[in-house]
Amino acid sequence: MKRLFAIALAVGLGAVGPAAMAQTSQFKGLAAVSRELSNRIAPRETPLELGRFLPAEDLDGLLGSWAGFGGEHNFRNGVPNSLNMVIWHATLSRFAAAMGESCAKPRLAFHPRFQATLKKMCAWPAADAKSDAALQEFWLALMGYGAPEAEYAAWRDFFRAAYAGKPAAETVAAMTLAITMNPHFLMHQ
């Protein structure tokens, strides 16, 4: 009986052990996300600063930031929790709204290649805007190559169906928010 108990205990601990020791992913941080987006869509002379979309001042430290004292530096507030998710959502919703509004009047500075991509998307719900080429171009311009193809396919299919007849500004804003809130975009992999 003791032997059976010992085997059951070992199997139970073995099943829990690796999962309990798994590391959780952390946010990249506002500065890193801002830099990535800026490199992808903004001109070099006018970098994109996501900090201007924060709902209040001095919240950037709650979205994952480097802090240090002397020679020691560590990343703080990078683990997802309810507070920083609300701040991320509010910040990225404001950014996404500015992207959508840029269909009518540019609210942000874009480099020419992304400006052309956005112009295609601002023709929504036209067939050209719903084409796989246009959608993939927009997706890759914001997301980059860090997400699996299945993520793109789910995003594309959702917007083709749920936003089929919606106005361009609303669709572009929703598409942008969906991309930027995606864990493959927002978190270290």
Backbone as a printed PyTorch tensor [residue, N CA C, xyz], in Angstrom:
tensor([[[  0.8240,  -1.1920,   0.0000],
         [  0.0000,   0.0000,   0.0000],
         [  0.8680,   1.2560,   0.0000]],

        [[  1.9450,   1.2340,   0.8250],
         [  2.8490,   2.3870,   0.8670],
         [  3.4920,   2.6050,  -0.4990]],

        [[  3.8090,   1.4980,  -1.1660],
         [  4.4550,   1.5950,  -2.4590],
         [  3.4920,   2.2190,  -3.4840]],

        [[  2.2240,   1.8130,  -3.4700],
         [  1.2180,   2.3660,  -4.3660],
         [  1.0200,   3.8520,  -4.1000]],

        [[  0.9980,   4.2420,  -2.8250],
         [  0.8700,   5.6560,  -2.4440],
         [  2.0700,   6.4630,  -2.9410]],

        [[  3.2650,   5.9040,  -2.8090],
         [  4.4830,   6.5920,  -3.2420],
         [  4.4690,   6.7940,  -4.7640]],

        [[  4.0160,   5.7830,  -5.4970],
         [  3.9560,   5.8970,  -6.9550],
         [  2.9240,   6.9600,  -7.3570]],

        [[  1.7480,   6.9270,  -6.7240],
         [  0.7040,   7.9170,  -7.0200],
         [  1.1860,   9.3280,  -6.7100]],

        [[  1.8950,   9.4830,  -5.5930],
         [  2.4250,  10.7910,  -5.2120],
         [  3.4580,  11.2710,  -6.2260]],

        [[  4.3420,  10.3800,  -6.6600],
         [  5.3680,  10.7540,  -7.6330],
         [  4.7340,  11.1490,  -8.9630]],

        [[  3.7410,  10.3920,  -9.4150],
         [  3.0600,  10.7170, -10.6640],
         [  2.3370,  12.0570, -10.5300]],

        [[  1.6770,  12.2730,  -9.4220],
         [  0.9590,  13.5230,  -9.1850],
         [  1.8910,  14.7150,  -9.1480]],

        [[  3.0030,  14.5960,  -8.4590],
         [  3.9700,  15.6950,  -8.4000],
         [  4.6230,  15.9210,  -9.7510]],

        [[  4.8620,  14.8480, -10.4860],
         [  5.4520,  14.9870, -11.8180],
         [  4.5320,  15.7240, -12.7630]],

        [[  3.2300,  15.5000, -12.6310],
         [  2.2650,  16.1730, -13.5030],
         [  2.1190,  17.6400, -13.1480]],

        [[  2.2260,  17.9660, -11.8610],
         [  2.0650,  19.3460, -11.4150],
         [  3.3640,  20.1190, -11.5210]],

        [[  4.4820,  19.4650, -11.3070],
         [  5.7830,  20.1220, -11.2520],
         [  6.0970,  21.0250, -12.4220]],

        [[  6.1910,  20.5060, -13.6490],
         [  6.5540,  21.3670, -14.7760],
         [  5.5590,  22.4940, -15.0260]],

        [[  4.2720,  22.2350, -14.8660],
         [  3.2760,  23.2900, -15.1000],
         [  3.4050,  24.3870, -14.0560]],

        [[  3.6620,  24.0020, -12.8340],
         [  3.7870,  24.9870, -11.7690],
         [  5.0380,  25.8390, -11.9450]],

        [[  6.0340,  25.2910, -12.6120],
         [  7.2810,  26.0100, -12.7860],
         [  7.3250,  26.7720, -14.1060]],

        [[  6.2560,  26.6610, -14.9100],
         [  6.2170,  27.3580, -16.1960],
         [  6.2600,  28.8630, -15.9800]],

        [[  6.9610,  29.5290, -16.8480],
         [  7.1000,  30.9720, -16.7450],
         [  5.9610,  31.6530, -17.5010]],

        [[  5.4090,  32.7090, -16.9250],
         [  4.3570,  33.4400, -17.6140],
         [  4.9870,  34.4830, -18.5190]],

        [[  4.2880,  34.7960, -19.5860],
         [  4.7620,  35.8090, -20.5060],
         [  4.4940,  37.1920, -19.9210]],

        [[  5.3130,  38.1510, -20.3020],
         [  5.1600,  39.5150, -19.8210],
         [  4.9240,  40.4590, -20.9910]],

        [[  4.3160,  41.6030, -20.6830],
         [  4.1600,  42.6440, -21.6760],
         [  5.5280,  43.1280, -22.1300]],

        [[  5.5880,  43.6330, -23.3420],
         [  6.8220,  44.2250, -23.8530],
         [  7.0880,  45.5680, -23.1740]],

        [[  6.0500,  46.2430, -22.7670],
         [  6.1720,  47.5640, -22.1810],
         [  5.7780,  48.6340, -23.1840]],

        [[  5.2980,  49.7580, -22.6840],
         [  4.8070,  50.8320, -23.5500],
         [  5.9030,  51.3550, -24.4760]],

        [[  7.1010,  51.5340, -23.9640],
         [  8.1830,  52.0670, -24.7980],
         [  8.5160,  51.1220, -25.9460]],

        [[  8.5810,  49.8320, -25.6860],
         [  8.9070,  48.8640, -26.7320],
         [  7.7940,  48.7550, -27.7680]],

        [[  6.5460,  48.7300, -27.3170],
         [  5.4150,  48.6520, -28.2430],
         [  5.3620,  49.9200, -29.0910]],

        [[  5.5660,  51.0520, -28.4750],
         [  5.5710,  52.3230, -29.1890],
         [  6.6780,  52.3400, -30.2460]],

        [[  7.8520,  51.8660, -29.8840],
         [  8.9890,  51.8250, -30.8110],
         [  8.6980,  50.8810, -31.9850]],

        [[  8.1270,  49.7100, -31.6980],
         [  7.7850,  48.7630, -32.7630],
         [  6.7930,  49.3690, -33.7510]],

        [[  5.7140,  49.9460, -33.2280],
         [  4.7160,  50.5610, -34.1020],
         [  5.3160,  51.7110, -34.9000]],

        [[  6.1080,  52.5040, -34.2380],
         [  6.7320,  53.6430, -34.8990],
         [  7.6130,  53.1740, -36.0570]],

        [[  8.4090,  52.1310, -35.8220],
         [  9.2780,  51.6020, -36.8790],
         [  8.4730,  51.0490, -38.0450]],

        [[  7.2850,  50.5440, -37.7760],
         [  6.4830,  49.9060, -38.8180],
         [  5.6290,  50.8840, -39.6230]],

        [[  5.1200,  51.9500, -38.9800],
         [  4.1410,  52.7840, -39.6870],
         [  4.4680,  54.2730, -39.7350]],

        [[  5.3540,  54.7580, -38.9080],
         [  5.6160,  56.2080, -38.8360],
         [  6.9030,  56.5840, -39.5660]],

        [[  6.9700,  57.8130, -40.0520],
         [  8.2310,  58.2660, -40.6490],
         [  9.2980,  58.4430, -39.5640]],

        [[ 10.5430,  58.2790, -39.9400],
         [ 11.6430,  58.3770, -38.9590],
         [ 11.6890,  59.7240, -38.2540]],

        [[ 11.3870,  60.7930, -39.0050],
         [ 11.4810,  62.1310, -38.4160],
         [ 10.3160,  62.4580, -37.4830]],

        [[  9.2670,  61.6510, -37.5090],
         [  8.1040,  61.8750, -36.6410],
         [  7.7050,  60.5490, -35.9940]],

        [[  8.4440,  60.1040, -34.9880],
         [  8.1210,  58.8080, -34.3760],
         [  6.7630,  58.8300, -33.6680]],

        [[  6.1590,  57.6830, -33.6240],
         [  4.8710,  57.5090, -32.9660],
         [  5.1040,  57.3050, -31.4720]],

        [[  4.4230,  58.0730, -30.6530],
         [  4.5210,  57.9520, -29.2030],
         [  3.1740,  57.5300, -28.6490]],

        [[  3.0370,  56.2710, -28.2400],
         [  1.7740,  55.7960, -27.6860],
         [  1.4460,  56.4590, -26.3530]],

        [[  2.4360,  57.0070, -25.6870],
         [  2.2080,  57.6780, -24.4110],
         [  1.1880,  58.7990, -24.5040]],

        [[  1.0630,  59.3960, -25.6560],
         [  0.0780,  60.4870, -25.8080],
         [ -1.3530,  59.9650, -25.7960]],

        [[ -1.5390,  58.6540, -25.9290],
         [ -2.8720,  58.0610, -25.9030],
         [ -3.2390,  57.4840, -24.5350]],

        [[ -2.3260,  57.6050, -23.5680],
         [ -2.6340,  57.1250, -22.2110],
         [ -3.8380,  57.8880, -21.6640]],

        [[ -4.7020,  57.2300, -20.8860],
         [ -5.8800,  57.9140, -20.3460],
         [ -5.5500,  58.9440, -19.2650]],

        [[ -4.3690,  58.8740, -18.6840],
         [ -3.9280,  59.8420, -17.6680],
         [ -2.3990,  59.8530, -17.6480]],

        [[ -1.8300,  60.8940, -17.0970],
         [ -0.3750,  61.0110, -17.0300],
         [  0.2250,  59.9840, -16.0830]],

        [[  1.4650,  59.6440, -16.3320],
         [  2.2700,  58.7860, -15.4640],
         [  1.7430,  57.3660, -15.2890]],

        [[  0.9980,  56.8630, -16.2600],
         [  0.5340,  55.4800, -16.1990],
         [  1.4580,  54.5350, -16.9540]],

        [[  2.4120,  55.0780, -17.6960],
         [  3.2850,  54.2480, -18.5130],
         [  4.0710,  53.2310, -17.6830]],

        [[  4.4130,  53.5600, -16.4660],
         [  5.1440,  52.6330, -15.6000],
         [  4.3340,  51.4080, -15.2230]],

        [[  3.0180,  51.4830, -15.3330],
         [  2.1650,  50.3420, -15.0000],
         [  2.0020,  49.3790, -16.1770]],

        [[  2.5550,  49.7370, -17.3310],
         [  2.4070,  48.9090, -18.5200],
         [  3.6660,  48.1160, -18.8340]],

        [[  4.5580,  48.0420, -17.8870],
         [  5.8110,  47.3330, -18.0750],
         [  6.9150,  48.3140, -18.4070]],

        [[  7.8390,  48.4870, -17.4760],
         [  8.9280,  49.4360, -17.7020],
         [ 10.1770,  48.9750, -16.9660]],

        [[ 11.2900,  49.4870, -17.4200],
         [ 12.5670,  49.1740, -16.7930],
         [ 12.8300,  50.1700, -15.6790]],

        [[ 13.2390,  49.6540, -14.5430],
         [ 13.5910,  50.5090, -13.4090],
         [ 14.9290,  50.0300, -12.8780]],

        [[ 15.6450,  50.9280, -12.3100],
         [ 16.9490,  50.5070, -11.8130],
         [ 17.4760,  51.4110, -10.7320]],

        [[ 18.4240,  50.8660, -10.0230],
         [ 19.1380,  51.6040,  -9.0020],
         [ 20.5850,  51.1790,  -9.1110]],

        [[ 21.4450,  52.1290,  -9.4060],
         [ 22.8470,  51.7910,  -9.5800],
         [ 23.0420,  50.9240, -10.8080]],

        [[ 23.6910,  49.7860, -10.6190],
         [ 23.9400,  48.8690, -11.7330],
         [ 22.8570,  47.8300, -11.9050]],

        [[ 21.8400,  47.8620, -11.0700],
         [ 20.7840,  46.8560, -11.1450],
         [ 19.5740,  47.4050, -11.8980]],

        [[ 19.1290,  46.6710, -12.8990],
         [ 17.9570,  47.0640, -13.6760],
         [ 17.0170,  45.8710, -13.7710]],

        [[ 15.7500,  46.1220, -13.5570],
         [ 14.7710,  45.0430, -13.7000],
         [ 13.4940,  45.5690, -14.3350]],

        [[ 12.7620,  44.6440, -14.9420],
         [ 11.5290,  44.9730, -15.6300],
         [ 10.3840,  44.8410, -14.6380]],

        [[  9.6090,  45.8920, -14.4860],
         [  8.5210,  45.9070, -13.5030],
         [  7.1700,  46.0470, -14.1910]],

        [[  6.1510,  45.5160, -13.5220],
         [  4.7490,  45.6350, -13.9430],
         [  4.5000,  45.0540, -15.3330]],

        [[  5.2470,  44.0220, -15.6850],
         [  5.0670,  43.3990, -16.9880],
         [  4.0960,  42.2370, -16.9900]],

        [[  3.8080,  41.6800, -15.8280],
         [  2.8970,  40.5450, -15.7560],
         [  1.4610,  41.0530, -15.9020]],

        [[  0.6960,  40.4640, -16.8200],
         [ -0.6840,  40.9210, -17.0240],
         [ -1.5340,  40.8050, -15.7560]],

        [[ -2.2910,  41.8470, -15.4940],
         [ -3.2520,  41.8410, -14.3900],
         [ -4.4230,  42.7240, -14.8120]],

        [[ -5.4360,  42.7710, -13.9860],
         [ -6.6480,  43.5080, -14.3840],
         [ -6.3850,  44.9960, -14.5800]],

        [[ -5.5510,  45.6120, -13.7700],
         [ -5.2920,  47.0450, -13.8890],
         [ -4.5440,  47.3820, -15.1740]],

        [[ -3.4290,  46.6820, -15.4380],
         [ -2.6900,  47.0610, -16.6400],
         [ -3.4250,  46.6620, -17.9200]],

        [[ -4.2950,  45.6590, -17.8650],
         [ -5.1010,  45.3360, -19.0420],
         [ -6.0900,  46.4570, -19.3490]],

        [[ -6.6710,  47.0550, -18.3150],
         [ -7.5890,  48.1820, -18.5310],
         [ -6.8300,  49.3730, -19.1260]],

        [[ -5.6350,  49.6310, -18.6210],
         [ -4.8340,  50.7480, -19.1380],
         [ -4.4080,  50.4840, -20.5810]],

        [[ -3.9610,  49.2540, -20.8690],
         [ -3.5970,  48.9140, -22.2480],
         [ -4.7920,  49.0940, -23.1710]],

        [[ -5.9420,  48.5930, -22.7560],
         [ -7.1400,  48.6820, -23.6000],
         [ -7.5270,  50.1370, -23.8580]],

        [[ -7.5070,  50.9570, -22.8200],
         [ -7.8490,  52.3720, -22.9860],
         [ -6.8530,  53.0700, -23.9140]],

        [[ -5.5800,  52.8100, -23.7270],
         [ -4.5320,  53.4350, -24.5340],
         [ -4.6320,  53.0030, -25.9930]],

        [[ -4.7370,  51.7060, -26.2040],
         [ -4.7810,  51.2040, -27.5770],
         [ -6.1090,  51.5060, -28.2550]],

        [[ -7.1880,  51.6580, -27.4860],
         [ -8.4720,  52.0800, -28.0660],
         [ -8.3660,  53.5010, -28.6000]],

        [[ -7.6880,  54.3590, -27.8700],
         [ -7.4950,  55.7390, -28.3280],
         [ -6.6230,  55.7810, -29.5800]],

        [[ -5.5790,  54.9690, -29.5840],
         [ -4.7200,  54.8780, -30.7610],
         [ -5.5170,  54.3480, -31.9520]],

        [[ -6.2960,  53.2940, -31.7440],
         [ -7.1040,  52.7020, -32.8140],
         [ -8.1250,  53.7050, -33.3520]],

        [[ -8.7260,  54.4810, -32.4690],
         [ -9.6790,  55.5110, -32.9090],
         [ -8.9790,  56.5370, -33.8030]],

        [[ -7.7600,  56.9320, -33.4360],
         [ -6.9950,  57.8790, -34.2620],
         [ -6.6830,  57.2730, -35.6250]],

        [[ -6.4020,  55.9790, -35.6560],
         [ -6.1660,  55.3070, -36.9420],
         [ -7.4330,  55.3560, -37.7960]],

        [[ -8.5770,  55.0460, -37.1970],
         [ -9.8370,  55.0770, -37.9320],
         [-10.1740,  56.4740, -38.4290]],

        [[ -9.9540,  57.4680, -37.5710],
         [-10.2320,  58.8530, -37.9490],
         [ -9.3040,  59.3340, -39.0600]],

        [[ -8.1550,  58.6860, -39.1920],
         [ -7.1960,  59.0680, -40.2320],
         [ -7.7040,  58.7390, -41.6270]],

        [[ -8.7880,  57.9690, -41.7240],
         [ -9.3940,  57.7140, -43.0380],
         [ -9.9630,  59.0110, -43.6140]],

        [[-10.5200,  59.8590, -42.7510],
         [-11.1040,  61.1240, -43.2070],
         [-10.0700,  62.2480, -43.2120]],

        [[ -9.3380,  62.3650, -42.1230],
         [ -8.3380,  63.4260, -41.9790],
         [ -7.1780,  62.8490, -41.1700]],

        [[ -5.9620,  62.9060, -41.7020],
         [ -4.8220,  62.3010, -40.9960],
         [ -4.6600,  62.8460, -39.5750]],

        [[ -4.7010,  61.9480, -38.6150],
         [ -4.4890,  62.3030, -37.2110],
         [ -3.0780,  61.9610, -36.7720]],

        [[ -2.4290,  61.0870, -37.5300],
         [ -1.0860,  60.6230, -37.2020],
         [ -0.2060,  60.7720, -38.4350]],

        [[  1.0980,  60.8450, -38.2090],
         [  2.0340,  60.8860, -39.3370],
         [  2.4010,  59.4500, -39.7050]],

        [[  2.2550,  59.1070, -40.9840],
         [  2.5760,  57.7680, -41.4690],
         [  3.6310,  57.8580, -42.5570]],

        [[  4.4600,  56.8180, -42.6660],
         [  5.3800,  56.8090, -43.7980],
         [  4.5900,  56.4300, -45.0480]],

        [[  5.0770,  56.7970, -46.2290],
         [  4.2930,  56.6490, -47.4720],
         [  3.7630,  55.2350, -47.7270]],

        [[  4.5590,  54.2230, -47.4250],
         [  4.0960,  52.8530, -47.6950],
         [  2.8760,  52.5100, -46.8320]],

        [[  2.9420,  52.8600, -45.5460],
         [  1.7890,  52.5600, -44.7060],
         [  0.6090,  53.4540, -45.0690]],

        [[  0.8660,  54.6710, -45.4610],
         [ -0.2130,  55.5690, -45.8880],
         [ -0.9840,  54.9450, -47.0520]],

        [[ -0.2650,  54.3220, -47.9770],
         [ -0.9160,  53.6550, -49.1150],
         [ -1.7290,  52.4470, -48.6420]],

        [[ -1.2000,  51.7080, -47.6740],
         [ -1.9120,  50.5570, -47.1140],
         [ -3.1860,  51.0180, -46.4190]],

        [[ -3.0750,  52.0670, -45.6190],
         [ -4.2340,  52.5930, -44.9080],
         [ -5.2850,  53.1120, -45.8880]],

        [[ -4.8370,  53.7400, -46.9480],
         [ -5.7760,  54.2600, -47.9520],
         [ -6.6150,  53.1180, -48.5410]],

        [[ -5.9760,  51.9740, -48.7890],
         [ -6.7160,  50.8060, -49.2910],
         [ -7.7730,  50.3730, -48.2800]],

        [[ -7.4010,  50.3390, -47.0040],
         [ -8.3300,  49.8890, -45.9650],
         [ -9.4450,  50.9080, -45.7540]],

        [[ -9.1710,  52.1660, -46.0090],
         [-10.1760,  53.2160, -45.8330],
         [-11.2330,  53.2080, -46.9340]],

        [[-11.0760,  52.3250, -47.9020],
         [-12.1000,  52.1560, -48.9320],
         [-13.1350,  51.1050, -48.4890]],

        [[-12.9830,  50.5760, -47.3100],
         [-13.9130,  49.5660, -46.7730],
         [-15.3290,  50.0860, -46.8540]],

        [[-16.3030,  49.3560, -47.2410],
         [-16.4040,  47.9150, -47.4850],
         [-16.2110,  47.4950, -48.9420]],

        [[-15.4550,  48.2390, -49.7120],
         [-15.1890,  47.8800, -51.1090],
         [-14.4730,  46.5330, -51.1780]],

        [[-14.6720,  45.8400, -52.2830],
         [-14.0820,  44.5090, -52.4640],
         [-12.5540,  44.5460, -52.3870]],

        [[-11.9270,  45.6160, -52.9040],
         [-10.4630,  45.7140, -52.8560],
         [ -9.9540,  45.7630, -51.4200]],

        [[-10.6820,  46.4310, -50.5400],
         [-10.2700,  46.5110, -49.1300],
         [-10.4270,  45.1680, -48.4370]],

        [[-11.3690,  44.3610, -48.8920],
         [-11.6110,  43.0460, -48.2920],
         [-10.7450,  41.9490, -48.9030]],

        [[ -9.9480,  42.3070, -49.8990],
         [ -9.0950,  41.3050, -50.5510],
         [ -8.0490,  40.7880, -49.5670]],

        [[ -7.6380,  39.5670, -49.8050],
         [ -6.6330,  38.9760, -48.9240],
         [ -5.3390,  39.7710, -48.9640]],

        [[ -4.9770,  40.2730, -50.1290],
         [ -3.7350,  41.0430, -50.2640],
         [ -3.7750,  42.3160, -49.4050]],

        [[ -4.8860,  43.0560, -49.4630],
         [ -4.9980,  44.3030, -48.6990],
         [ -5.0560,  44.0200, -47.1950]],

        [[ -5.8350,  43.0320, -46.8160],
         [ -5.9480,  42.7000, -45.3890],
         [ -4.6170,  42.2110, -44.8240]],

        [[ -3.9350,  41.3750, -45.5730],
         [ -2.6500,  40.8670, -45.0960],
         [ -1.6060,  41.9820, -45.0050]],

        [[ -1.6490,  42.8890, -45.9460],
         [ -0.7190,  44.0290, -45.9240],
         [ -0.9410,  44.8790, -44.6690]],

        [[ -2.1900,  45.1370, -44.3370],
         [ -2.5240,  45.9160, -43.1320],
         [ -2.1100,  45.1470, -41.8770]],

        [[ -2.4450,  43.8680, -41.8230],
         [ -2.0930,  43.0150, -40.6880],
         [ -0.5840,  43.0150, -40.4420]],

        [[  0.1860,  42.7540, -41.4910],
         [  1.6420,  42.6730, -41.3350],
         [  2.2640,  44.0250, -41.0080]],

        [[  1.6760,  45.1040, -41.5250],
         [  2.2020,  46.4330, -41.2310],
         [  2.1210,  46.7280, -39.7340]],

        [[  1.0460,  46.2910, -39.0820],
         [  0.8960,  46.5430, -37.6470],
         [  1.4600,  45.4040, -36.7990]],

        [[  1.1030,  44.1670, -37.1230],
         [  1.4820,  43.0140, -36.3070],
         [  2.9350,  42.6180, -36.4930]],

        [[  3.4410,  42.7410, -37.6990],
         [  4.7510,  42.1860, -37.9850],
         [  4.6030,  40.6910, -38.2420]],

        [[  5.6810,  39.9540, -38.0500],
         [  5.6770,  38.5330, -38.3740],
         [  5.6980,  37.6520, -37.1260]],

        [[  5.2860,  38.1900, -35.9790],
         [  5.3660,  37.4430, -34.7380],
         [  4.1940,  36.5400, -34.4310]],

        [[  3.1510,  36.5810, -35.2290],
         [  1.9580,  35.7730, -34.9480],
         [  1.8400,  34.6420, -35.9680]],

        [[  1.2640,  33.5300, -35.5490],
         [  1.0550,  32.4410, -36.5030],
         [  0.0050,  32.8230, -37.5440]],

        [[  0.0480,  32.1530, -38.6820],
         [ -0.8720,  32.4590, -39.7720],
         [ -2.3280,  32.2530, -39.3640]],

        [[ -2.5710,  31.3330, -38.4400],
         [ -3.9380,  31.0780, -37.9700],
         [ -4.5340,  32.3230, -37.2980]],

        [[ -3.7020,  33.1200, -36.6490],
         [ -4.1780,  34.3680, -36.0250],
         [ -4.6600,  35.3420, -37.0980]],

        [[ -3.8750,  35.4540, -38.1550],
         [ -4.2770,  36.3320, -39.2520],
         [ -5.5830,  35.8440, -39.8690]],

        [[ -5.6900,  34.5490, -40.1230],
         [ -6.8830,  33.9870, -40.7630],
         [ -8.1270,  34.2390, -39.9140]],

        [[ -8.0250,  34.0680, -38.6050],
         [ -9.1700,  34.3090, -37.7160],
         [ -9.5580,  35.7820, -37.7360]],

        [[ -8.5680,  36.6630, -37.6900],
         [ -8.8040,  38.1140, -37.7350],
         [ -9.4860,  38.4980, -39.0490]],

        [[ -8.9180,  38.0390, -40.1630],
         [ -9.4500,  38.3420, -41.4930],
         [-10.8960,  37.8670, -41.6340]],

        [[-11.1430,  36.6250, -41.2560],
         [-12.4840,  36.0560, -41.4090],
         [-13.4960,  36.7690, -40.5230]],

        [[-13.0790,  37.1380, -39.3210],
         [-13.9820,  37.8660, -38.4270],
         [-14.3950,  39.1990, -39.0430]],

        [[-13.4450,  39.9730, -39.5200],
         [-13.7710,  41.2990, -40.0530],
         [-14.5330,  41.2270, -41.3730]],

        [[-14.2380,  40.2390, -42.1750],
         [-15.0060,  40.0910, -43.4160],
         [-16.4780,  39.7980, -43.1220]],

        [[-16.7420,  39.0720, -42.0480],
         [-18.1220,  38.7080, -41.7110],
         [-18.7930,  39.7720, -40.8370]],

        [[-18.1980,  40.0810, -39.6910],
         [-18.8430,  40.9570, -38.7030],
         [-18.8640,  42.4300, -39.1170]],

        [[-17.9380,  42.8530, -39.9450],
         [-17.8530,  44.2610, -40.3470],
         [-18.1100,  44.4290, -41.8450]],

        [[-18.7920,  43.4800, -42.4500],
         [-19.0030,  43.4700, -43.9020],
         [-19.5880,  44.7750, -44.4350]],

        [[-20.5290,  45.3770, -43.7270],
         [-21.1700,  46.5890, -44.2140],
         [-20.9140,  47.8100, -43.3500]],

        [[-19.9810,  47.7220, -42.4210],
         [-19.7060,  48.8440, -41.5110],
         [-18.8660,  49.9150, -42.2030]],

        [[-18.9160,  51.1430, -41.7000],
         [-18.1070,  52.2220, -42.2860],
         [-16.6050,  51.9910, -42.0850]],

        [[-15.8240,  52.5750, -42.9630],
         [-14.3700,  52.3750, -42.9630],
         [-13.7140,  52.7980, -41.6520]],

        [[-14.0520,  53.9820, -41.1500],
         [-13.3940,  54.4750, -39.9300],
         [-13.6200,  53.5290, -38.7600]],

        [[-14.8390,  53.0470, -38.6150],
         [-15.1560,  52.1090, -37.5320],
         [-14.4100,  50.7900, -37.7180]],

        [[-14.3530,  50.3130, -38.9520],
         [-13.6890,  49.0440, -39.2440],
         [-12.1900,  49.1380, -39.0310]],

        [[-11.5680,  50.1920, -39.5330],
         [-10.1190,  50.3600, -39.3690],
         [ -9.7690,  50.4740, -37.8840]],

        [[-10.5640,  51.1980, -37.1140],
         [-10.3170,  51.3150, -35.6740],
         [-10.4320,  49.9480, -35.0000]],

        [[-11.4740,  49.1960, -35.3280],
         [-11.6670,  47.8750, -34.7180],
         [-10.5620,  46.9050, -35.1330]],

        [[-10.1610,  46.9630, -36.3950],
         [ -9.0710,  46.1030, -36.8680],
         [ -7.7730,  46.4140, -36.1440]],

        [[ -7.4960,  47.6960, -35.9830],
         [ -6.2740,  48.1270, -35.3070],
         [ -6.2770,  47.6810, -33.8560]],

        [[ -7.4040,  47.8630, -33.1710],
         [ -7.4900,  47.4470, -31.7730],
         [ -7.3250,  45.9370, -31.6430]],

        [[ -7.9380,  45.1830, -32.5370],
         [ -7.8130,  43.7270, -32.4820],
         [ -6.3670,  43.2820, -32.6750]],

        [[ -5.6560,  43.9320, -33.5480],
         [ -4.2470,  43.5770, -33.7760],
         [ -3.3930,  43.9640, -32.5660]],

        [[ -3.5500,  45.1790, -32.0910],
         [ -2.6690,  45.6560, -31.0230],
         [ -2.9730,  45.0340, -29.6570]],

        [[ -4.1770,  44.5240, -29.4660],
         [ -4.4890,  43.8290, -28.2070],
         [ -4.1740,  42.3380, -28.2830]],

        [[ -3.7720,  41.8690, -29.4310],
         [ -3.4350,  40.4630, -29.6020],
         [ -2.1840,  40.1350, -28.7760]],

        [[ -2.1950,  39.0560, -28.0160],
         [ -1.0170,  38.6990, -27.2090],
         [  0.2630,  38.5190, -28.0350]],

        [[  0.1490,  38.1120, -29.2880],
         [  1.3310,  37.9590, -30.1280],
         [  1.9620,  39.3170, -30.4440]],

        [[  1.1960,  40.3720, -30.3450],
         [  1.7110,  41.7150, -30.5620],
         [  2.2000,  42.3470, -29.2670]],

        [[  1.4230,  42.1940, -28.2170],
         [  1.6160,  42.9470, -26.9800],
         [  2.6030,  42.3190, -26.0070]],

        [[  2.8570,  41.0300, -26.1440],
         [  3.6430,  40.3410, -25.1180],
         [  4.9050,  39.7280, -25.7080]],

        [[  5.9050,  39.5540, -24.8250],
         [  7.1010,  38.8130, -25.2000],
         [  6.6970,  37.3710, -25.4480]],

        [[  7.2370,  36.7870, -26.4580],
         [  6.9090,  35.3840, -26.7610],
         [  7.9910,  34.4690, -26.2630]]])
